[in-house]
């Protein structure tokens, strides 16, 4: 899992730095509506989902790069998708009145209504959500 996490973190970082968002966003699934209607339909994370999230965080902390929320969320979302797990990749923004710089945007991954990676106390509202799998 560590090698997979490292590989996907580095791939995510390369995409973020070298390729415009519009060209790689489809690699994270299909767009879904934000807010309550866009909540991830999975029942909630299982132990494997949580293990994968920890593996991504550990791998990111060990690499000699600064890997913030976006590459971490991308790597975890890809790892979950490879295992057939339903997850929601979300990019959120602070309200206009609260914006002050580099932390205005934030990325996270949810399974069910549970944050697996990227949980924050800030008031980021979902503005863009993607999922690999849609329930039947």
C-alpha positions, 0 to 999 in steps of 0.5 A: 500500500505504501508504494501505491500511495507514494506513486499516486501522490507523486502522479497527483502532484505532477498533474497539479503542477504541470497540467491544467485542471480541466484536462485531468479532472475527469481522472477523478470521476464524474461530476455530482451535485454539491451539498446534501444532494451530492453526499456520497451514497456509500453507507460509511467507511470500512476499516480498509478505507480508513487504512488506505487514508492513513497509508496516504497520510503516512506516505505524504509525510515521508516524501520530501515534498510538501503535499497538501490536501489536493494531492492527498485527496486525489491519491486516496480517491484513486486508491478507493476507486481501484478497489471498487469503493464509492467515494466522493472527491470534493473541492470546497471554498471558504465564503467570500468574506472569509477568504484570506489567501492560500487556504481559501480552497480545500480538498477532501474525500468522503465515504458516506458522510464521513471524511476520510482525508482532509477533515478541517474545522474551517467552513469550506463549502463544497463547490465541486464534487466527483465520484467514480461510482454511482449506486444503482 
